[in-house]
Amino acid sequence: MVAAIKQPGWIRGALGAILGAAFGFALVVALRKASGLPVYQTEQTGYPHIVVPLVTGPLGFLAGFGCFDYWLRWAVGMPTIPEDHSQHGAKSWRDYFRFNTDHKVIGIQYIVTTFFFFFVGGLMAMLIRAELAQPGTQIVDAATYNSLFSTHAVLMIFLFVIPVFAGIANYVLPLMIGAPDMAFPRLNALSFWMLPLAGLLFIGSFLAPGGAFDTGWTGYAPLSTGAPLGQSFFNLGVQFAGASSIATALNFLVTIITMRAPGMTFWRMPLLVWANLSTSLLVVAATPFIAGVQFMVLFDRAIGTQFFEFAGGGDVVSYQHIFWFYSHPAVYIMMLPGFGIISEVISTHARKPIFGYRLMALALIGIVVLSYSVWAHHMFVAGMFSWLRVPMMITTLLIAVPTGIKIFSWLGTLYFGKIHTYSTAMLFALAFIVTFTIGGISGVMLGMVPIDIHVSDTYFIVAHIHFVLFGGSVFTIFAGIYHWFPKITGRMYDEKLGRVHFWGTLVGTWVTFIPMHWVGMDGMPRRVADYATQFGEWNILISCGAFLLGFCQLVFLYNMVVSWRFGPRAEANPWRANSIEWQVSSPPPVFNFPEIPRVVGGPYEYGVPGARHAIMAGESVEAPAETQPTVVGST
Amino acid sequence: MMGRLPIAKMLAATVAMTVVISAVMVPINWNGQGASTAAPKIDQLLSVMIVLSAFVFSLVMVMLFYALWKFKAKPGDESDGEPIHGNTRLEVAWTVIPTIIVLFGAGYSWSVLNEIEEESEKPPLTVQVFSQQFAWSFGYPGKGGAWSEGELHVPLDRQVHFKMHAQDVIHSFWVPEWRMKKDNVPGITTTAIVTPDKLGTYQLICTELCGFGHAAMRATVVVETSADFRKWVAGLKETVPAALMESVVQDTETNPVPLGAGGA
């Protein structure tokens, strides 16, 4: 028992959580007692005796679980326990529930955890659509409805789309650049373990007096500064998810910049690596803004600062400026890694070099730069200075240009290729081009101020964001999961079930989200538990589409679980791809490479005679002719 | 390389698809009935955008499906495609042409925005809009501020400046038939300019999430002749309550002129 308490792990973690929470609680009680205040403050925004333990409890868990052991020992001068690599790899499923610094284990932890939240958030979407299937109130009351769509959005954004990309990249990116691991493995593990804590805080808010946060994922002040306790759970959950995200982005940046295999110049990096480089640049600079603004809301609520309280000299609209300064770049944080996945999948399955590789990489950087200058297009009707609208409109529309470059270059990649569509990954990649084009087009329309004035905060917006986030990001996530499933699990998935999942998801996406454009333009506002009867027929159709969509995800789940356990063994390189992760076994060896590979050419040299991307350990080392990308002039 | 593609046929297919999509989509009245001078201008902008979008969408579809039809690998073919890495002219084209299209869209939108927000020469009618969880009320000029709850009346064919004041959280003022929406923000006065040009009864919808009663936060809007409007206002018994009047005085006007020049 004593040994179990000394050993990092679940028992010490639980103890840490209890001690941390108790410390926070005692601190509040003692300070309030000493100040002569009533011990418990239970105005709806207050509850310091709950809010403070919500910070100290999770931190206590992380400390107990072992996330800080090495650093703490070093900091207090104790002998550190040298990494003997015995923790690397996972021998049984139990190893995935430990503090593990192996990037491949962490990648799987990320992916499985985020898909858990995908299904929880999806279940909430099903409840939402069940309520909206008919006008009137049938299943949940208006307040619960508001909590449901708020939690749905927050889980899907902070616990699924953003971190699942981090998970996929965690697994494949070090392999792709020929690195043995990430640059900071302990930080990497800490990043992961903060994530479920954020999820628990978001879901735990349903237990708070007054119910879960119900102000939308945007949490606009002053609705949020006056909302019940659940809002504080949101404010704090965002801190854990944000810290996780920032730490991971730093880790990716350092890994990509310093740990590429010899010979891998920037212009030889696969586009997935470029995409994660760009995404990480966005995360490190933008995410602190949402962390900051949620702290400001929390302080307004709990300690009486008046950042957003106009009666106290605060400024209501400034919340939206700070929030969107993160949250617009965030949509690219949720899209750029997907762009990288699509480039890998399309090039591999079309057996063609990426068309215009350098312009593809530069387009990513262009999106990063432009995305910092478009945030106020979310605020055209918000009452901000009206002169800011036109410049924001122009930058918003211009961001369609680098995005268009990506679409056309993927199409160009298909030409004169040998397109194989047997893989579900390729099907999702091709469908992504279609649905994302639609989402992009509605985005351009929304960027135009006069149109936006009419459709802002209507179902048109709901349609647009689901076309880019579901038809866009989630399709790329599925493409990525199917593409690297053999590499990650060492098993093949069932292509037949994959096709069922694909076609069901494609049809479900269109049936669900296309009619939303129509009802929105015709006058149905978003975020309403009830609506005018004239929209009833479209809404029942939308709900049917949503249920189809939900059901198909169960097919996916079944396919993944059963194939992981019983699927046929995968060979090292089932898609005959060039990049380095496919040149090692499936799953890769515990330390990735017996010897760091040497990179001698671009990653997409399909069809170039004698071209090589990398020379692996033990391969004959006669240097093949270095290939230069040839740019064919138009004929 | 491009010489080996049926460029003319592909373009023709794109144009044909654009025409078909536009012919189906442009006549549909997506935004519903229009009842302000701004509505036809915004609807026309939408129609132009539908045609341009149909072209872009058709181009992508034709390029995608031609490639899938023409370059699909035969079963058992394990060879690679041709090692084509790019084409500078094409890449320049698909950078420059979309830039021109979106800049045209931006310029057009800008001019529409200026038109719909232009102040009329006739003195406008100023109506105060008060929003609170979960109800609307309205103050009219003259006679110490006549006040109506849940029902807004405005005269036909006269520009109305709505001065909006939120009492608690953010609400948003939307009359779909007017194509006009503006947030009501605590602490500041926001303005919306509308010239109603059709008689009728419409609905005012709150479009900013404001709490559990958000979905039910509606008001009736009546557009009537100026004679009827004057009569209706004269018949109002109540005047704007002092608490609401305070927000009119206290709220700061938005849209200050930036840097001493130009703003609207």
Chai-1 contact restraints between the chains, C-beta under 6 A:
chainA,res_idxA,chainB,res_idxB,connection_type,confidence,min_distance_angstrom,max_distance_angstrom,comment,restraint_id
A,A142,B,F212,contact,1.0,0.0,6.0,A-B,restraint_1
A,A143,B,F212,contact,1.0,0.0,6.0,A-B,restraint_2
A,G216,B,L209,contact,1.0,0.0,6.0,A-B,restraint_3
A,Y220,B,I170,contact,1.0,0.0,6.0,A-B,restraint_4
A,P222,B,V169,contact,1.0,0.0,6.0,A-B,restraint_5
A,L223,B,V169,contact,1.0,0.0,6.0,A-B,restraint_6
A,F310,B,P186,contact,1.0,0.0,6.0,A-B,restraint_7
A,F310,B,G187,contact,1.0,0.0,6.0,A-B,restraint_8
A,V316,B,V185,contact,1.0,0.0,6.0,A-B,restraint_9
A,V316,B,P186,contact,1.0,0.0,6.0,A-B,restraint_10
A,V316,B,G187,contact,1.0,0.0,6.0,A-B,restraint_11
A,R351,B,D80,contact,1.0,0.0,6.0,A-B,restraint_12
A,R351,B,G81,contact,1.0,0.0,6.0,A-B,restraint_13
A,K352,B,G81,contact,1.0,0.0,6.0,A-B,restraint_14
A,P353,B,P83,contact,1.0,0.0,6.0,A-B,restraint_15
A,P353,B,H85,contact,1.0,0.0,6.0,A-B,restraint_16
A,F355,B,G86,contact,1.0,0.0,6.0,A-B,restraint_17
A,G356,B,G86,contact,1.0,0.0,6.0,A-B,restraint_18
A,G356,B,E91,contact,1.0,0.0,6.0,A-B,restraint_19
A,L359,B,E91,contact,1.0,0.0,6.0,A-B,restraint_20
A,V381,B,K181,contact,1.0,0.0,6.0,A-B,restraint_21
A,V381,B,K182,contact,1.0,0.0,6.0,A-B,restraint_22
A,V381,B,D183,contact,1.0,0.0,6.0,A-B,restraint_23
A,A382,B,D183,contact,1.0,0.0,6.0,A-B,restraint_24
A,G383,B,D183,contact,1.0,0.0,6.0,A-B,restraint_25
A,G383,B,V185,contact,1.0,0.0,6.0,A-B,restraint_26
A,G383,B,T190,contact,1.0,0.0,6.0,A-B,restraint_27
A,G383,B,T254,contact,1.0,0.0,6.0,A-B,restraint_28
A,S386,B,N255,contact,1.0,0.0,6.0,A-B,restraint_29
A,S386,B,A264,contact,1.0,0.0,6.0,A-B,restraint_30
A,W387,B,P258,contact,1.0,0.0,6.0,A-B,restraint_31
A,W387,B,G263,contact,1.0,0.0,6.0,A-B,restraint_32
A,V390,B,W110,contact,1.0,0.0,6.0,A-B,restraint_33
A,M393,B,A106,contact,1.0,0.0,6.0,A-B,restraint_34
A,I394,B,A106,contact,1.0,0.0,6.0,A-B,restraint_35
A,L397,B,V102,contact,1.0,0.0,6.0,A-B,restraint_36
A,L397,B,G105,contact,1.0,0.0,6.0,A-B,restraint_37
A,L397,B,A106,contact,1.0,0.0,6.0,A-B,restraint_38
A,A400,B,V102,contact,1.0,0.0,6.0,A-B,restraint_39
A,V401,B,P98,contact,1.0,0.0,6.0,A-B,restraint_40
A,V401,B,T99,contact,1.0,0.0,6.0,A-B,restraint_41
A,G404,B,P98,contact,1.0,0.0,6.0,A-B,restraint_42
A,I405,B,T95,contact,1.0,0.0,6.0,A-B,restraint_43
A,F408,B,W94,contact,1.0,0.0,6.0,A-B,restraint_44
A,L411,B,M63,contact,1.0,0.0,6.0,A-B,restraint_45
A,L411,B,L64,contact,1.0,0.0,6.0,A-B,restraint_46
A,L414,B,A67,contact,1.0,0.0,6.0,A-B,restraint_47
A,Y415,B,A67,contact,1.0,0.0,6.0,A-B,restraint_48
A,F416,B,G81,contact,1.0,0.0,6.0,A-B,restraint_49
A,F416,B,E82,contact,1.0,0.0,6.0,A-B,restraint_50
A,F416,B,I84,contact,1.0,0.0,6.0,A-B,restraint_51
A,G417,B,F71,contact,1.0,0.0,6.0,A-B,restraint_52
A,G417,B,G81,contact,1.0,0.0,6.0,A-B,restraint_53
A,K418,B,A73,contact,1.0,0.0,6.0,A-B,restraint_54
A,K418,B,D77,contact,1.0,0.0,6.0,A-B,restraint_55
A,K418,B,G81,contact,1.0,0.0,6.0,A-B,restraint_56
A,I419,B,F71,contact,1.0,0.0,6.0,A-B,restraint_57
A,I419,B,K72,contact,1.0,0.0,6.0,A-B,restraint_58
A,I419,B,A73,contact,1.0,0.0,6.0,A-B,restraint_59
A,H420,B,A73,contact,1.0,0.0,6.0,A-B,restraint_60
A,T437,B,V60,contact,1.0,0.0,6.0,A-B,restraint_61
A,I441,B,S53,contact,1.0,0.0,6.0,A-B,restraint_62
A,M445,B,M49,contact,1.0,0.0,6.0,A-B,restraint_63
A,M448,B,S109,contact,1.0,0.0,6.0,A-B,restraint_64
A,V449,B,S109,contact,1.0,0.0,6.0,A-B,restraint_65
A,V449,B,L113,contact,1.0,0.0,6.0,A-B,restraint_66
A,P450,B,I42,contact,1.0,0.0,6.0,A-B,restraint_67
A,P450,B,L45,contact,1.0,0.0,6.0,A-B,restraint_68
A,P450,B,S109,contact,1.0,0.0,6.0,A-B,restraint_69
A,P450,B,V112,contact,1.0,0.0,6.0,A-B,restraint_70
A,P450,B,L113,contact,1.0,0.0,6.0,A-B,restraint_71
A,I451,B,L46,contact,1.0,0.0,6.0,A-B,restraint_72
A,I453,B,K181,contact,1.0,0.0,6.0,A-B,restraint_73
A,H454,B,I42,contact,1.0,0.0,6.0,A-B,restraint_74
A,H454,B,R179,contact,1.0,0.0,6.0,A-B,restraint_75
A,S456,B,K181,contact,1.0,0.0,6.0,A-B,restraint_76
A,D457,B,T207,contact,1.0,0.0,6.0,A-B,restraint_77
A,M521,B,W30,contact,1.0,0.0,6.0,A-B,restraint_78
A,M521,B,N31,contact,1.0,0.0,6.0,A-B,restraint_79
A,D522,B,G32,contact,1.0,0.0,6.0,A-B,restraint_80
A,G523,B,G32,contact,1.0,0.0,6.0,A-B,restraint_81
A,G523,B,P176,contact,1.0,0.0,6.0,A-B,restraint_82
A,P525,B,I205,contact,1.0,0.0,6.0,A-B,restraint_83
A,P525,B,T207,contact,1.0,0.0,6.0,A-B,restraint_84
A,R527,B,L209,contact,1.0,0.0,6.0,A-B,restraint_85
A,V528,B,A215,contact,1.0,0.0,6.0,A-B,restraint_86
A,A529,B,A215,contact,1.0,0.0,6.0,A-B,restraint_87
A,D530,B,A215,contact,1.0,0.0,6.0,A-B,restraint_88
A,Y606,B,D80,contact,1.0,0.0,6.0,A-B,restraint_89
A,G607,B,D80,contact,1.0,0.0,6.0,A-B,restraint_90
A,G607,B,G81,contact,1.0,0.0,6.0,A-B,restraint_91
A,G607,B,E82,contact,1.0,0.0,6.0,A-B,restraint_92
A,G607,B,P83,contact,1.0,0.0,6.0,A-B,restraint_93
A,V608,B,P83,contact,1.0,0.0,6.0,A-B,restraint_94
A,P629,B,H85,contact,1.0,0.0,6.0,A-B,restraint_95
A,T630,B,H85,contact,1.0,0.0,6.0,A-B,restraint_96
A,V631,B,H85,contact,1.0,0.0,6.0,A-B,restraint_97
A,V631,B,G86,contact,1.0,0.0,6.0,A-B,restraint_98
A,V631,B,T88,contact,1.0,0.0,6.0,A-B,restraint_99
A,V632,B,M1,contact,1.0,0.0,6.0,A-B,restraint_100
A,V632,B,I84,contact,1.0,0.0,6.0,A-B,restraint_101
A,V632,B,N87,contact,1.0,0.0,6.0,A-B,restraint_102
A,S634,B,M2,contact,1.0,0.0,6.0,A-B,restraint_103
A,S634,B,N87,contact,1.0,0.0,6.0,A-B,restraint_104
A,S634,B,R89,contact,1.0,0.0,6.0,A-B,restraint_105
A,T635,B,M1,contact,1.0,0.0,6.0,A-B,restraint_106
A,T635,B,G3,contact,1.0,0.0,6.0,A-B,restraint_107
